[in-house]
Amino acid sequence: MKAIGLDFGAKTVGVALTDETGSIARPVEIIRRDHEKRLRRTLARIESIIEESHAELIVLGLPLNMDGSEGERTGKTKAFAEELQRRTGLSIIFQDERLSTVEAYEIMKMNGIRDREAQEKKIDGVAAAVILQDYCNGKRG
């Protein structure tokens, strides 16, 4: 099953997709947000990506605190998920995203992307791919 992975943030939404087998995730886009409370354009772009890619499932990173508790960002992410589910009709699975950004930086370094400015331009998309890949790996057991 093809899935879309999202790393939802205040200023950006990193987007990743799986391959046709639903087993390998890759970053595809970073949606820039003008204002944290305005979601219309962000949601419309996500809907377009879902339609273009034929994704059947949404995997959304859940920003938990390091101790596993929920913070302010978790509530905003869940509210975003409700709106996204209402608009797309797709199931949404929350995936723990703790340390996904750290892992994304490590992946970029291993792939020769060491310049901080270059990393900042790609980090949210790579983090979305990490979140989605973690889901895919867990699904396989």
C-alpha positions in Angstrom: 0.0 0.0 0.0 1.4 3.4 -1.0 1.7 5.8 1.9 2.5 9.5 2.3 4.6 10.6 5.4 4.4 14.0 6.9 6.6 15.9 9.3 4.2 18.7 10.4 5.9 21.8 11.8 5.0 25.4 12.5 6.8 26.7 9.4 7.1 23.7 7.1 5.6 20.3 6.4 8.1 17.7 5.2 6.6 15.2 2.7 7.8 11.7 1.8 6.3 8.9 -0.2 6.8 5.2 -0.2 7.5 3.2 -3.4 4.8 1.1 -5.0 5.5 -1.8 -2.6 5.0 0.4 0.5 8.4 -0.5 1.8 10.9 2.2 0.9 10.4 5.9 1.8 11.9 8.9 0.1 11.6 12.6 0.6 9.6 14.4 -2.1 8.8 18.0 -1.0 8.9 20.6 1.7 5.7 22.7 1.9 6.5 26.2 3.3 3.8 27.7 5.5 3.2 31.5 5.7 1.4 31.4 9.0 1.1 28.6 11.6 -2.7 29.0 11.9 -3.4 29.1 8.2 -3.7 25.6 6.7 -5.8 25.9 3.6 -2.9 26.0 1.1 -0.9 23.4 3.0 -3.9 21.0 3.0 -4.6 21.7 -0.6 -1.0 20.9 -1.6 -1.0 17.7 0.5 -4.3 16.6 -1.2 -2.7 17.2 -4.6 0.3 15.1 -3.7 -2.0 12.3 -2.4 -4.0 12.4 -5.7 -0.9 12.5 -7.9 0.9 9.7 -6.0 -2.2 7.5 -5.4 -1.3 7.3 -1.7 -3.8 5.3 0.3 -2.5 6.0 3.9 -1.1 9.0 5.8 1.7 8.5 8.3 2.0 11.6 10.4 4.9 12.2 12.8 3.8 12.6 16.4 6.1 15.0 18.3 6.2 13.4 21.8 8.5 14.7 24.5 11.6 12.6 25.2 9.8 11.0 28.2 6.9 10.0 25.9 4.5 12.6 27.2 2.5 14.9 25.0 3.2 18.6 24.7 1.7 21.6 23.0 3.0 20.6 19.5 1.4 17.2 19.9 -2.0 18.8 20.3 -1.5 21.0 17.2 -0.5 17.9 15.2 -3.6 16.0 16.3 -5.8 19.0 15.3 -4.0 19.0 11.9 -4.6 15.3 11.6 -8.4 15.7 12.2 -8.6 18.3 9.5 -6.5 16.3 7.1 -8.6 13.2 7.7 -11.8 15.1 7.2 -10.6 16.5 3.9 -8.9 13.4 2.4 -10.9 10.6 3.9 -7.7 8.6 4.3 -6.7 6.8 7.5 -4.0 8.5 9.5 -1.4 6.6 11.5 0.6 8.5 14.1 4.3 7.5 14.2 6.6 8.5 17.0 9.0 11.1 15.6 11.4 11.5 18.5 14.9 11.9 17.2 13.8 11.8 13.6 15.5 15.1 12.9 18.7 13.9 14.5 18.6 10.8 12.3 17.8 12.9 9.2 21.0 15.0 9.8 23.0 11.8 10.2 21.7 10.5 6.9 22.5 13.7 5.1 26.1 13.7 6.5 26.5 10.0 5.4 25.4 11.1 1.9 28.0 13.9 1.8 25.6 16.8 2.6 27.7 18.5 5.3 27.0 22.2 4.6 24.6 23.5 7.2 22.7 25.7 4.8 22.2 22.8 2.4 21.0 20.6 5.3 18.5 23.2 6.4 16.9 23.3 3.0 16.4 19.5 3.0 15.9 18.5 6.7 12.1 18.5 6.9 11.8 16.3 3.8 14.4 13.8 5.0 12.8 13.8 8.5 9.4 12.9 6.9 11.2 10.0 5.1 12.7 8.9 8.4 9.2 8.9 10.0 7.7 7.1 7.1 10.5 4.5 6.9 10.2 3.8 10.7 6.5 3.1 10.1 7.4 0.8 7.1 10.0 -1.0 9.1 7.7 -1.6 12.1 4.9 -2.8 9.8 7.3 -5.6 8.5 8.0 -6.6 12.1 
